């Protein structure tokens, strides 16, 4: 049954990673892409919507990491699984949002 906890920690890391750009952009008063924009994920949502979406993602991450199973920061497997979800979501976001913000240009 432990592998189900690892799936939860992986997705918890993904939600945690997704919370950061939305909350940060919204807190700075900047519009940013969100699932509520038109077209979905490409249009800009208000800073208020992004703060709310970031907090929602943070709450989901909390539930998946802290309330499912017994997440242990001293467990390498737990931390690596969470980190992998965090990294993969971050890379996906970098590629997706880089199209709109010039982040995909070669250096």
N, C-alpha and C positions, 0 to 999 in steps of 0.2 A: 504494500500500500504506500510505501515511501515514495515511489516514483510519481504518484499523483500529487504529492506535496511539491516535488521538484517541478512539475508542470505549473503549479500555482506560483512558485517562486520565479520561474522564468517569465511568466506573464506579468507578475508583479513588477519585475525589473523593467519590462516593456512599458507598462503604464507609468512607472516612476520616471522613465526617460521622456515619455511623451508629455508629462506634466510640466517639465522645465521650460521648454520654449514658449508654451502657451501662457504660463503664469508670468514668465519674465517679460515677454512682449506686452502683455496686458498691463503689467505693473508699470511699465515705462510709458504707457499711454499710446502704444503703437498698435495699429490693426495687424492682424496676422491670419493666415489661412486656418480654417477649422471646418469640421464636418457640417456646420450650420450655415456656411456661406453658399452663395450661388455663383458658379457651379461648385458642388461639394468638393472640399479639399483644395480648391484652386482660388476661389474668390476670397476676399478679405472679410473677416468678422471684426466687430468692434473690440476695443480693448477690454470692455466690461465682459463681453462674451468669452474672451480668451482667459481672463482671470477665473471666471466660473468654470470653464472647461478644464483649466489647469488644476483647480482645487478638486474637481470631480475625479480627474485622473489620479491625483494624489490619494484621495479617499479609497479608490479602488485598489491602488497599489498597497495601501495600508492593510486592507482586508486580506488581499492575496498573500501578503508577506507575513503579517503579524497575527492574523486570526485563523489561518489555515495551517494545520500542523504545528510544529514547534521549531520555527526558524531559529538557527543558532549561528551567530557571527563567527564562532570558533570552528564551525564545520566548513571545511574547504569545499565540499560538494555543494552545500547550500549557497555559499557566497559565489562560487563560480557559475552556478546555474542562474542566480539572480543577475550577475554581471553579464552573462551571455545574452539574456533577454534585454538588458539595458543597452548593451553594445549594438545588438542587431537592430533594435528600434532606432537608436541614434544614427546608425548608418543609413537606414531606410529614410529617416527624416532628412538627413543631410542631402541625400540624392534627390528626394522628392521636392523639398523646399528650395534646394539649390537652383532648380530650374527657374524659380521666380525671383531669386535674390542674387543671382550671379555667382553662387557658390560652386558651380560645377565646371567653371572654366579652368583649363589646364594652367599650371604655373610654370 
